[in-house]
Amino acid sequence: MFSRSKLNTLNLEKDVALSDSSLLNRMARGDKASFDALFFRHYDRVYGLLFRLVGDRAEAEDLTQEAFLKLYSRAASARPVAFDENVGAWLYRVAMNLGYNAIRSRKRLWQRNVILLPTDEPGVESEVGRREERAAVRMTLSRLPERQALLLVLRQMNFSYSECAAICEVAPSSIGTLLARAAKGFRREYKIVTGRKGEEE
């Protein structure tokens, strides 16, 4: 639906200085160029977050489009002043929920899907191991509370503590503690997912 190539042809110089909320308010009044500017400004990070969650480029693109559609619908249905918040943070929360739902919906399939490939092919065993590890990481994230999963993914993407705090709507001073708790929860759940329950933490 949205084409990034088209965005490159837009004259967005006047929009660069505008805040996200200003662009959103203009968008709510019918200014399509403001939506294009928001899309161009946030696409890479929203897509990056979703790709890390779902591990599939096409699915991540579809979910990214869906996140921006939700933004468009939200702006179209609300009065401009009703959406006076951090637009980027809102988008990342929506994207996380979409990605979280996607990996949850694959849970049963993942549990049944055992990769059976001949082990005599060069490199097959290590490639199967990498696929299984990536799948286990995604399954582990789906077992965590959403905020913990979101924090771990955001930090893996090098979001700052202040950005993480804004997206998760918590105090910046609490991010270190929340991340430590999330990491501990991840290690515990990863052992369960990979069948290593008996190992000590």
Number of C-alpha atoms within 10 A of each C-alpha: 7 11 10 12 9 9 15 11 8 11 11 15 9 7 15 13 10 13 13 22 18 16 24 29 23 17 21 23 14 13 13 14 17 22 22 20 23 22 21 16 14 16 19 12 17 25 22 18 22 28 19 18 27 23 18 11 14 11 16 24 17 13 23 28 19 16 25 21 14 15 20 17 12 16 22 16 11 12 13 19 13 11 16 13 13 13 19 20 17 18 21 24 20 20 26 24 16 20 25 23 14 18 21 17 12 13 17 10 10 15 12 8 9 9 10 7 10 9 11 8 8 9 9 13 14 11 11 15 12 12 14 16 14 16 20 20 18 21 24 22 25 22 19 18 11 15 18 21 23 26 22 20 20 22 14 11 13 11 16 13 19 14 16 23 18 17 22 20 13 13 12 15 11 11 18 11 10 16 19 13 12 21 16 13 18 20 14 18 22 22 17 15 17 14 10 12 13 8 9 7 8
